Amino acid sequence: MNKYRSHNCSELRKNDVGSNVLLSGWINKKRDHGNLLFIDLRDNYGITQCIIDKENTYFKELEKLQLETVIKIDGKVVNRTKETINKDISTGEVEVVIDKFIILGECKELPMPVFSDQEYSEEIRLKYRFLDLRRKKIHENIILRSKVISFIRSEMNKFGFLEFQTPILTSSSPEGARDFLVPSRLNPGKFYALPQAPQQFKQLIMVSGFDKYFQIAPCFRDEDARADRSPGEFYQLDLEMSFVQQEEVFYVVEKLLVNTFKKFSNKELMFNEFPKITYSDALLKYGTDKPDLRNPLIINDITEIFSRDDVSFEIFKKLVKAGSKVRCIVTKNTKDKPRSFFDNIDKWAKDQGASGLAYFTIEKDKEISAKGPVGKFFSKESLEEIMKKTQAKVGDSIFLACSKQKELERITSLARDKIAKDLNLINEKIFAFCWVIDYPMFEKNEQTNKIEFSHNPFSMPQGETDKINFEKPLDILAYQYDIVCNGIELSSGAIRNHIPELMYKLFSIAGYDKKQVDEKFSGMINALSYGAPPHGGIAPGIDRIVMLLANEKNIREVTMFPMNQNAEDLMMNAPSKVSENQLKELSLSLKLKK
């Protein structure tokens, strides 16, 4: 028998009554009733209540022990009295009478109580992450993460995918974020880069003749932290398939996500077959390419209304003439909302850097009219036209914003979320997945006025190659797609460009000459010249999937050892200084900014 335990702390039941058992674990809680000392013993699996009588020679020693001390208990299983049964734990019908115990691991005074649900600063939690991970909720999150990854692996095997590992030390490439660089000792002055994603390698796997690849891949990007993104490193389900169009990729991903979310969550799926929304429609209807479809509010473009003679809202009319657009959000049956509801939203918009949100409510006495600060500027006929375009009804309210397109999309997207929350329109008990498709191949950088790739530079443009109008690069659409759930982007993917000549042409539009492409992507561009199959893939973020399943708002709650906002590991004191000898070995010297 194991010298530390005969059972774990979740196993004992009524049929174990009378048995002598060994249990090992952490002291989760102590309750001293004078003659009796109650100890909740915790391990990875659960909690067992243990008791010791004052007459026992070990009583005083146990009484003095610090919480989170690791002990081994030798005792006997007995029934709890009816009134003390705890239905919240699996062992709640029994308890263990302690005969003797030994200390396995002493515990100093705790910087944070493990047994408490009290919130602590991020600095304390990350510095003592090993204690933070003992807390029930986050402990369960990490176990959930492990189970989800195991399930995903099993499902991918069922789909016929093979798991391969790709290099961690590779070359730098322009994939949208800063690289983490690793100096080479054997090649002074040269650097490896940690992969932002296994993008080139998974394409090379397809060129190598393998048909379906996947990997739970670590990715490294020197990015700023945010709630849904860890600085430094993250994990993704990286997959690639040969001889496919995007519909085949969609089928695999939808099947996988539906199966995963049904297995690990009690929430409903809004769609078993995910809707497909074009990029342009997403920006128009939702103001973002990461739409939350749980939100029923839709954004409408009503710019043309402001060219009518019977609309006298001169501020908007002047802005429209200067190139601005007008978009609106309709809220159903809100005519009886107090004035403060509308004014608060207008004030909120100003706090977001916008000029505010104009609004009116549609009413009808004898004829259609508009009530509100800007209602007087609209004729009956213009209101009827707005109602026709937006599907608005009498009793509905309309919020209006006017600005240049980029700013307009930003503020209407935020307003859509804000209004929905204020009206309690979001159903938190569902997952709403969708695909965003038909991304533009290129976009114009407003600061530099240069043409840049809008997404993955290795994507295949849509249409027959010989009919693509390269003279109008901003009109070229790509086989690029995102998978989104509840307003969170889980992944980007694409059908890849496997034609070298076409790749050179597209990179030239973005300002890369042939020499630069050959230098940056020598391995891949060379491989594509030796018979490359059409292929495509995607890489859903593991961390974000688990974050959604665990119902957490911050990705650090589902990551075992995350960094802080400044990309520092407070527990391991990384990044850290290195010695002069280490720098010399790498032919490096430091020249720090003062």
C-alpha positions as CSV (number, residue, x, y, z in Angstrom):
1,M,0.0,0.0,0.0
2,N,1.1,3.6,-0.7
3,K,2.7,4.9,2.5
4,Y,1.1,8.3,2.1
5,R,-2.5,7.4,1.4
6,S,-5.0,4.6,1.0
7,H,-7.6,7.0,-0.5
8,N,-7.7,10.5,-1.9
9,C,-9.7,13.2,-0.2
10,S,-12.7,12.7,-2.4
11,E,-13.2,9.0,-2.3
12,L,-14.5,8.0,1.1
13,R,-18.2,7.0,1.3
14,K,-20.6,5.4,3.8
15,N,-19.5,1.9,2.7
16,D,-16.0,2.8,4.0
17,V,-17.3,3.3,7.6
18,G,-15.2,1.3,10.0
19,S,-12.2,1.2,7.7
20,N,-8.8,2.4,8.8
21,V,-7.4,4.8,6.2
22,L,-4.4,6.9,5.4
23,L,-5.0,10.4,3.9
24,S,-2.5,13.0,2.9
25,G,-3.1,16.6,1.9
26,W,-3.2,20.3,2.9
27,I,-4.9,21.7,6.0
28,N,-7.6,23.7,4.3
29,K,-9.6,24.8,7.4
30,K,-9.5,24.3,11.1
31,R,-12.4,24.7,13.6
32,D,-11.5,24.4,17.3
33,H,-14.6,23.5,19.4
34,G,-12.5,23.1,22.6
35,N,-12.8,19.4,23.1
36,L,-12.9,18.6,19.4
37,L,-10.7,19.9,16.6
38,F,-12.1,19.7,13.1
39,I,-9.7,19.7,10.1
40,D,-10.7,19.9,6.5
41,L,-8.0,18.0,4.7
42,R,-7.7,18.9,1.0
43,D,-5.9,17.4,-2.0
44,N,-6.2,17.7,-5.7
45,Y,-9.4,15.6,-5.7
46,G,-11.5,17.1,-2.9
47,I,-11.9,17.5,0.9
48,T,-12.4,15.1,3.8
49,Q,-13.4,16.3,7.2
50,C,-11.2,14.9,10.0
51,I,-11.7,15.2,13.7
52,I,-9.5,14.7,16.8
53,D,-10.4,14.5,20.4
54,K,-8.7,16.6,23.1
55,E,-7.7,13.5,24.8
56,N,-5.5,12.4,21.8
57,T,-1.8,13.1,22.4
58,Y,-1.6,14.7,19.0
59,F,-4.4,17.2,19.7
60,K,-2.2,20.2,20.8
61,E,0.3,19.7,18.0
62,L,-2.4,19.7,15.4
63,E,-4.0,22.7,17.1
64,K,-0.9,24.8,16.5
65,L,-0.3,24.0,12.9
66,Q,-0.5,26.7,10.2
67,L,-3.1,26.3,7.5
68,E,-1.7,24.8,4.3
69,T,0.7,22.6,6.2
70,V,0.9,19.2,4.5
71,I,0.1,16.3,6.8
72,K,-0.5,12.5,6.7
73,I,-3.4,11.3,8.8
74,D,-3.9,7.7,10.1
75,G,-7.5,7.3,11.2
76,K,-10.9,5.5,11.1
77,V,-13.9,6.4,8.9
78,V,-17.2,7.1,10.8
79,N,-20.6,8.3,9.9
80,R,-21.5,12.0,10.4
81,T,-24.5,12.8,12.4
82,K,-27.6,13.5,10.3
83,E,-27.5,17.3,11.1
84,T,-23.8,17.6,10.2
85,I,-24.0,16.0,6.7
86,N,-22.4,18.3,4.1
87,K,-24.0,17.8,0.7
88,D,-21.6,20.3,-0.9
89,I,-18.7,17.8,-0.9
90,S,-18.5,14.2,-2.2
91,T,-17.3,12.9,1.2
92,G,-20.0,14.8,3.2
93,E,-21.7,11.8,4.8
94,V,-18.5,10.6,6.6
95,E,-15.6,11.9,8.5
96,V,-12.2,10.5,9.7
97,V,-11.4,10.2,13.4
98,I,-7.7,10.9,13.7
99,D,-5.6,8.3,15.5
100,K,-2.2,9.9,14.6
101,F,-0.5,12.1,12.1
102,I,2.8,13.3,10.8
103,I,3.9,16.5,9.2
104,L,5.0,16.1,5.5
105,G,5.6,19.7,4.6
106,E,5.6,22.7,7.0
107,C,4.0,26.0,5.9
108,K,5.2,29.5,6.8
109,E,2.8,32.4,7.5
110,L,0.7,32.8,4.3
111,P,0.9,36.0,2.3
112,M,-2.7,35.2,1.0
113,P,-5.2,32.7,2.4
114,V,-5.8,29.9,0.0
115,F,-9.2,28.9,1.5
116,S,-10.7,32.4,1.0
117,D,-12.6,33.8,-2.0
118,Q,-11.2,37.3,-1.1
119,E,-9.7,39.1,-4.1
120,Y,-6.0,40.0,-3.9
121,S,-3.8,42.2,-6.0
122,E,-2.4,40.8,-9.2
123,E,1.1,41.3,-7.9
124,I,0.5,39.1,-4.8
125,R,-1.3,36.4,-6.8
126,L,1.4,36.2,-9.5
127,K,4.3,36.3,-7.0
128,Y,2.8,33.4,-5.1
129,R,1.2,31.7,-8.0
130,F,1.8,28.3,-6.5
131,L,-0.5,29.3,-3.6
132,D,-3.0,31.0,-6.0
133,L,-3.3,27.8,-7.9
134,R,-4.4,25.9,-4.8
135,R,-7.6,28.1,-4.6
136,K,-10.6,26.2,-5.7
137,K,-11.8,28.2,-8.7
138,I,-8.5,28.6,-10.4
139,H,-7.4,25.0,-9.5
140,E,-10.6,23.8,-11.3
141,N,-9.9,26.1,-14.2
142,I,-6.4,24.6,-14.8
143,I,-7.9,21.0,-14.5
144,L,-10.5,22.1,-17.0
145,R,-7.8,23.3,-19.4
146,S,-6.0,19.9,-19.2
147,K,-9.2,18.0,-19.9
148,V,-10.1,20.3,-22.8
149,I,-6.7,19.9,-24.4
150,S,-6.9,16.1,-24.0
151,F,-10.4,16.1,-25.6
152,I,-9.3,18.2,-28.5
153,R,-6.4,15.8,-29.2
154,S,-8.8,12.9,-29.1
155,E,-11.2,14.6,-31.5
156,M,-8.4,15.7,-33.9
157,N,-7.3,12.1,-34.1
158,K,-10.8,11.0,-34.9
159,F,-10.9,13.5,-37.8
160,G,-7.8,11.9,-39.2
161,F,-5.2,14.5,-38.2
162,L,-1.6,13.6,-37.2
163,E,0.1,15.5,-34.5
164,F,3.6,16.9,-35.3
165,Q,5.9,19.3,-33.4
166,T,7.6,22.2,-35.2
167,P,10.8,24.1,-34.3
168,I,10.9,26.7,-31.4
169,L,14.1,28.3,-32.6
170,T,13.5,29.7,-36.1
171,S,13.9,32.8,-38.2
172,S,12.2,36.2,-37.8
173,S,9.3,36.9,-40.1
174,P,6.8,39.8,-40.4
175,E,3.6,38.3,-38.9
176,G,2.2,41.4,-37.3
177,A,3.8,41.4,-33.8
178,R,7.3,41.9,-32.4
179,D,9.5,38.8,-32.2
180,F,11.3,37.5,-29.2
181,L,14.9,37.2,-30.4
182,V,17.5,34.6,-29.2
183,P,21.2,35.2,-29.9
184,S,23.2,32.4,-31.5
185,R,26.5,31.6,-29.7
186,L,27.8,29.6,-32.7
187,N,26.8,32.3,-35.2
188,P,27.9,35.6,-33.6
189,G,25.7,38.6,-34.6
190,K,22.9,36.4,-35.7
191,F,19.6,35.7,-34.0
192,Y,16.9,33.1,-33.8
193,A,13.3,34.1,-33.3
194,L,10.7,32.3,-31.2
195,P,7.8,31.5,-33.5
196,Q,4.8,33.9,-33.4
197,A,3.0,30.9,-34.9
198,P,4.1,27.7,-36.7
199,Q,2.8,29.3,-39.9
200,Q,5.6,28.5,-42.4
201,F,6.3,25.1,-40.9
202,K,2.7,23.9,-41.1
203,Q,2.6,24.9,-44.7
204,L,5.9,23.1,-45.3
205,I,4.3,20.0,-43.7
206,M,1.6,20.1,-46.4
207,V,4.3,20.5,-49.1
208,S,6.0,17.4,-47.6
209,G,3.0,15.3,-48.5
210,F,1.2,15.0,-45.2
211,D,-2.5,15.6,-45.5
212,K,-3.8,16.7,-42.1
213,Y,-1.6,18.2,-39.4
214,F,-2.3,19.6,-35.9
215,Q,-0.4,20.6,-32.8
216,I,-1.1,22.3,-29.5
217,A,1.5,24.9,-30.4
218,P,3.2,27.4,-28.1
219,C,3.4,30.8,-29.7
220,F,5.5,33.8,-28.7
221,R,4.7,37.4,-29.4
222,D,6.2,40.5,-27.7
223,E,2.8,42.2,-27.3
224,D,1.1,44.3,-24.6
225,A,-1.2,42.4,-22.3
226,R,-5.0,42.7,-22.3
227,A,-7.8,40.7,-20.8
228,D,-8.0,38.1,-23.7
229,R,-4.3,38.1,-24.5
230,S,-1.3,37.0,-22.5
231,P,2.0,38.9,-23.0
232,G,4.8,36.7,-24.1
233,E,3.4,33.3,-24.8
234,F,0.1,31.5,-25.5
235,Y,-1.1,28.2,-26.9
236,Q,-3.2,27.5,-30.0
237,L,-4.7,24.5,-31.7
238,D,-2.7,24.8,-34.9
239,L,-4.1,22.8,-37.9
240,E,-3.6,22.6,-41.6
241,M,-5.2,20.5,-44.4
242,S,-4.2,19.8,-48.0
243,F,-6.5,19.9,-51.0
244,V,-9.2,21.8,-49.3
245,Q,-11.4,24.9,-49.7
246,Q,-12.4,27.0,-46.8
247,E,-15.7,25.1,-46.4
248,E,-13.8,22.0,-45.4
249,V,-11.8,23.9,-42.8
250,F,-15.1,25.3,-41.5
251,Y,-16.6,21.9,-41.2
252,V,-13.8,20.5,-39.0
253,V,-13.6,23.5,-36.8
254,E,-17.4,23.7,-36.3
255,K,-17.6,20.0,-35.4
256,L,-14.7,20.3,-33.0
257,L,-16.0,23.5,-31.2
258,V,-19.6,22.2,-31.0
259,N,-18.4,18.9,-29.5
260,T,-16.0,20.7,-27.1
261,F,-18.4,23.3,-25.8
262,K,-21.3,20.8,-25.4
263,K,-19.0,18.5,-23.4
264,F,-17.5,21.1,-21.1
265,S,-20.3,23.6,-20.6
266,N,-24.0,23.7,-19.7
267,K,-24.6,26.8,-21.7
268,E,-26.6,26.5,-24.9
269,L,-25.1,27.0,-28.4
270,M,-27.0,29.7,-30.4
271,F,-26.0,27.9,-33.6
272,N,-24.8,24.4,-34.3
273,E,-24.0,25.5,-37.8
274,F,-22.2,28.8,-37.5
275,P,-23.4,31.8,-39.6
276,K,-21.0,33.4,-42.1
277,I,-20.7,37.2,-42.1
278,T,-18.7,39.1,-44.6
279,Y,-16.1,41.4,-43.2
280,S,-17.8,44.4,-44.8
281,D,-21.2,43.4,-43.4
282,A,-19.7,42.9,-39.9
283,L,-18.3,46.4,-39.9
284,L,-21.6,47.9,-41.1
285,K,-24.0,45.9,-38.9
286,Y,-21.9,45.5,-35.8
287,G,-19.0,48.1,-36.1
288,T,-16.4,45.4,-35.6
289,D,-15.1,42.2,-37.1
290,K,-15.6,40.5,-33.7
291,P,-19.4,40.7,-33.4
292,D,-21.2,39.4,-30.3
293,L,-24.3,37.8,-31.9
294,R,-26.0,37.4,-28.5
295,N,-26.6,41.2,-28.8
296,P,-29.7,41.6,-31.0
297,L,-29.0,45.3,-31.8
298,I,-28.0,46.1,-35.4
299,I,-26.3,49.1,-36.8
300,N,-27.9,50.7,-39.9
301,D,-26.4,53.2,-42.3
302,I,-28.8,56.1,-42.9
303,T,-26.3,58.6,-44.5
304,E,-28.5,59.2,-47.5
305,I,-31.4,60.5,-45.3
306,F,-29.3,63.6,-44.7
307,S,-29.4,64.6,-48.3
308,R,-33.2,65.2,-48.1
309,D,-34.5,68.7,-48.1
310,D,-37.0,67.8,-45.4
311,V,-34.3,67.0,-42.9
312,S,-32.9,70.1,-41.2
313,F,-30.3,68.6,-38.9
314,E,-27.6,70.9,-40.2
315,I,-24.7,69.7,-38.1
316,F,-25.0,66.2,-39.5
317,K,-25.8,67.5,-43.0
318,K,-22.6,69.5,-43.2
319,L,-20.5,66.6,-41.9
320,V,-22.1,64.3,-44.5
321,K,-21.2,66.8,-47.3
322,A,-17.6,66.7,-46.0
323,G,-17.4,62.9,-46.3
324,S,-18.8,61.7,-43.0
325,K,-21.4,58.9,-42.7
326,V,-24.4,58.5,-40.3
327,R,-25.2,55.3,-38.6
328,C,-27.9,54.5,-36.1
329,I,-29.0,51.9,-33.5
330,V,-32.7,51.1,-32.9
331,T,-33.8,50.1,-29.5
332,K,-37.2,48.4,-29.3
333,N,-40.0,49.7,-27.1
334,T,-37.9,52.2,-25.2
335,K,-40.2,55.3,-25.6
336,D,-41.1,55.1,-21.9
337,K,-37.5,55.1,-20.7
338,P,-36.7,58.1,-18.5
339,R,-34.7,61.0,-20.0
340,S,-31.8,60.0,-17.9
341,F,-31.4,56.7,-19.8
342,F,-30.8,58.6,-23.1
343,D,-28.7,61.3,-21.6
344,N,-26.4,58.9,-19.8
345,I,-25.7,57.1,-23.1
346,D,-25.0,60.4,-24.8
347,K,-22.6,61.4,-21.9
348,W,-21.0,57.9,-22.1
349,A,-20.3,58.4,-25.8
350,K,-18.6,61.8,-25.1
351,D,-16.5,60.0,-22.5
352,Q,-15.4,57.6,-25.2
353,G,-14.0,60.5,-27.3
354,A,-17.0,60.9,-29.6
355,S,-19.1,64.0,-30.1
356,G,-22.0,62.2,-28.4
357,L,-25.0,60.2,-29.6
358,A,-28.1,62.1,-30.9
359,Y,-31.4,60.4,-30.2
360,F,-35.1,60.6,-30.7
361,T,-38.1,58.3,-30.0
362,I,-40.7,57.5,-32.7
363,E,-44.3,58.3,-31.7
364,K,-47.7,58.5,-33.3
365,D,-50.7,60.5,-32.5
366,K,-52.4,61.3,-35.7
367,E,-49.2,60.9,-37.6
368,I,-45.6,59.8,-37.2
369,S,-43.4,62.2,-35.2
370,A,-40.1,62.2,-33.3
371,K,-39.7,63.1,-29.7
372,G,-36.3,64.1,-28.3
373,P,-33.6,66.7,-28.6
374,V,-33.2,66.2,-32.4
375,G,-36.7,65.0,-33.3
376,K,-37.8,68.4,-34.6
377,F,-35.3,68.2,-37.4
378,F,-37.1,65.3,-39.2
379,S,-40.2,65.4,-41.3
380,K,-42.9,62.8,-41.1
381,E,-41.8,61.5,-44.5
382,S,-38.1,61.3,-43.5
383,L,-39.0,59.4,-40.4
384,E,-41.0,57.0,-42.4
385,E,-38.0,56.4,-44.6
386,I,-35.8,55.8,-41.6
387,M,-38.4,53.4,-40.2
388,K,-38.4,51.5,-43.5
389,K,-34.6,51.3,-43.7
390,T,-34.1,50.2,-40.0
391,Q,-37.3,48.2,-39.4
392,A,-38.1,50.6,-36.5
393,K,-41.6,50.8,-35.1
394,V,-43.6,53.3,-33.2
395,G,-42.4,53.3,-29.6
396,D,-38.8,52.5,-30.6
397,S,-35.9,54.9,-30.1
398,I,-33.0,55.7,-32.4
399,F,-29.5,56.7,-31.5
400,L,-27.5,58.4,-34.2
401,A,-23.7,58.9,-34.7
402,C,-21.9,60.9,-37.4
403,S,-18.2,60.7,-38.2
404,K,-15.6,59.4,-40.6
405,Q,-16.0,55.7,-41.2
406,K,-13.2,54.3,-38.9
407,E,-14.3,56.4,-36.0
408,L,-17.9,55.7,-36.7
409,E,-17.4,52.0,-36.6
410,R,-15.5,52.3,-33.3
411,I,-18.1,54.3,-31.5
412,T,-21.2,52.5,-32.9
413,S,-19.6,49.1,-31.9
414,L,-19.0,50.4,-28.4
415,A,-22.4,52.0,-28.2
416,R,-24.1,48.8,-29.4
417,D,-22.5,46.9,-26.5
418,K,-23.2,49.7,-24.0
419,I,-26.9,50.0,-24.9
420,A,-27.4,46.2,-24.9
421,K,-25.9,45.9,-21.4
422,D,-28.0,48.9,-20.1
423,L,-31.1,47.2,-21.5
424,N,-30.1,43.8,-20.2
425,L,-30.3,42.3,-23.7
426,I,-27.3,39.9,-23.5
427,N,-28.1,36.3,-22.7
428,E,-25.1,35.1,-20.7
429,K,-26.2,31.5,-20.9
430,I,-25.4,31.0,-24.5
431,F,-22.4,30.8,-26.9
432,A,-22.9,32.5,-30.2
433,F,-20.2,31.5,-32.8
434,C,-19.9,32.9,-36.2
435,W,-17.4,33.1,-39.1
436,V,-16.2,36.4,-40.5
437,I,-15.2,35.9,-44.1
438,D,-14.0,37.8,-47.2
439,Y,-11.4,39.9,-45.6
440,P,-9.6,42.4,-47.9
441,M,-6.1,41.3,-48.9
442,F,-4.7,44.8,-48.3
443,E,-5.4,47.9,-46.3
444,K,-4.0,51.4,-46.4
445,N,-2.0,52.6,-43.3
446,E,-3.5,55.9,-42.5
447,Q,-0.3,57.2,-40.9
448,T,2.1,56.2,-43.6
449,N,-0.4,56.1,-46.5
450,K,1.3,52.8,-47.6
451,I,-0.4,49.6,-48.7
452,E,-0.1,46.8,-46.1
453,F,-1.4,43.2,-45.7
454,S,-4.6,43.4,-43.7
455,H,-4.3,39.8,-42.4
456,N,-2.0,36.9,-43.1
457,P,0.4,37.6,-46.0
458,F,0.4,34.0,-47.1
459,S,-3.3,34.0,-47.9
460,M,-4.7,33.2,-51.3
461,P,-6.6,36.0,-53.1
462,Q,-10.1,35.3,-54.3
463,G,-10.8,34.8,-58.0
464,E,-8.9,33.4,-60.9
465,T,-5.3,34.4,-60.8
466,D,-5.2,35.8,-64.3
467,K,-8.3,38.0,-63.7
468,I,-7.2,39.7,-60.4
469,N,-6.9,43.5,-60.8
470,F,-3.6,44.2,-59.1
471,E,-4.0,47.9,-60.0
472,K,-6.7,48.1,-57.4
473,P,-5.2,46.2,-54.5
474,L,-7.7,47.5,-51.9
475,D,-10.5,45.8,-53.9
476,I,-8.8,42.3,-53.7
477,L,-10.5,40.0,-51.3
478,A,-8.7,37.0,-49.7
479,Y,-9.7,33.6,-48.6
480,Q,-9.2,34.7,-45.0
481,Y,-11.5,34.1,-42.1
482,D,-11.9,34.5,-38.4
483,I,-13.9,32.4,-35.9
484,V,-15.6,34.5,-33.3
485,C,-17.6,33.6,-30.1
486,N,-19.5,36.1,-27.9
487,G,-17.4,39.0,-29.3
488,I,-14.1,37.3,-28.8
489,E,-11.9,36.3,-31.7
490,L,-10.8,32.7,-31.2
491,S,-8.7,32.5,-34.3
492,S,-7.7,33.7,-37.8
493,G,-7.2,31.3,-40.7
494,A,-6.9,31.2,-44.4
495,I,-6.6,29.2,-47.6
496,R,-2.9,29.6,-48.4
497,N,-1.2,31.1,-51.4
498,H,0.8,28.1,-52.8
499,I,1.9,29.8,-56.0
500,P,5.4,31.5,-55.8
501,E,4.9,33.9,-58.7
502,L,1.6,35.1,-57.1
503,M,3.2,35.5,-53.7
504,Y,6.0,37.6,-55.2
505,K,3.4,39.8,-56.9
506,L,1.3,40.3,-53.7
507,F,4.4,41.0,-51.6
508,S,5.6,43.6,-54.1
509,I,2.3,45.5,-53.6
510,A,3.1,45.6,-49.9
511,G,6.5,47.1,-50.6
512,Y,8.7,43.9,-50.5
513,D,11.0,43.2,-53.4
514,K,11.9,39.7,-54.6
515,K,15.2,39.7,-52.7
516,Q,13.4,40.6,-49.4
517,V,10.9,37.8,-49.8
518,D,13.6,35.3,-50.6
519,E,15.5,36.4,-47.5
520,K,12.5,36.3,-45.1
521,F,10.8,33.2,-46.4
522,S,13.6,31.3,-48.1
523,G,12.5,27.9,-46.8
524,M,8.9,28.2,-47.8
525,I,9.2,30.1,-51.1
526,N,11.8,27.4,-52.2
527,A,9.5,24.6,-51.1
528,L,6.5,26.0,-53.0
529,S,8.5,25.7,-56.2
530,Y,8.7,21.9,-55.9
531,G,5.0,21.0,-56.3
532,A,2.8,22.4,-53.5
533,P,-0.8,21.3,-53.0
534,P,-3.6,23.8,-52.4
535,H,-3.9,23.9,-48.6
536,G,-5.4,25.9,-45.7
537,G,-5.9,26.0,-42.0
538,I,-6.6,27.9,-38.8
539,A,-5.4,28.1,-35.2
540,P,-8.0,28.6,-32.5
541,G,-6.6,29.9,-29.3
542,I,-6.6,27.3,-26.5
543,D,-6.4,29.9,-23.8
544,R,-9.5,31.8,-25.1
545,I,-11.5,28.6,-25.6
546,V,-10.9,27.6,-21.9
547,M,-11.6,31.2,-20.8
548,L,-15.0,31.0,-22.4
549,L,-15.7,27.5,-21.0
550,A,-14.6,28.6,-17.5
551,N,-16.7,31.8,-17.7
552,E,-13.7,34.0,-16.9
553,K,-13.2,37.5,-18.2
554,N,-9.4,37.4,-18.0
555,I,-7.1,34.9,-19.7
556,R,-4.7,34.8,-16.7
557,E,-7.4,32.9,-14.8
558,V,-7.0,29.9,-17.0
559,T,-3.2,30.1,-17.5
560,M,-1.0,28.2,-15.0
561,F,2.0,30.6,-14.8
562,P,1.1,33.9,-16.5
563,M,3.1,37.1,-16.7
564,N,1.9,40.4,-15.4
565,Q,0.9,43.4,-17.6
566,N,4.6,44.3,-18.0
567,A,5.5,40.8,-19.3
568,E,7.3,39.9,-16.0
569,D,7.2,36.6,-14.2
570,L,7.1,37.8,-10.6
571,M,7.5,34.3,-9.2
572,M,10.6,33.4,-11.2
573,N,11.9,37.0,-11.5
574,A,12.0,36.9,-15.3
575,P,13.2,38.6,-17.3
576,S,16.5,38.9,-15.4
577,K,20.0,40.3,-15.8
578,V,22.7,37.9,-17.1
579,S,26.4,37.9,-16.4
580,E,29.1,39.5,-18.4
581,N,30.5,36.1,-19.2
582,Q,27.2,35.0,-20.7
583,L,27.1,38.1,-22.9
584,K,30.7,37.5,-24.0
585,E,29.9,33.9,-25.0
586,L,27.2,35.4,-27.2
587,S,29.4,38.1,-28.6
588,L,27.0,40.7,-27.1
589,S,27.3,43.9,-25.1
590,L,24.6,46.0,-23.5
591,K,24.0,49.7,-24.4
592,L,21.0,50.7,-22.3
593,K,19.1,53.9,-22.8
594,K,19.5,56.3,-19.9
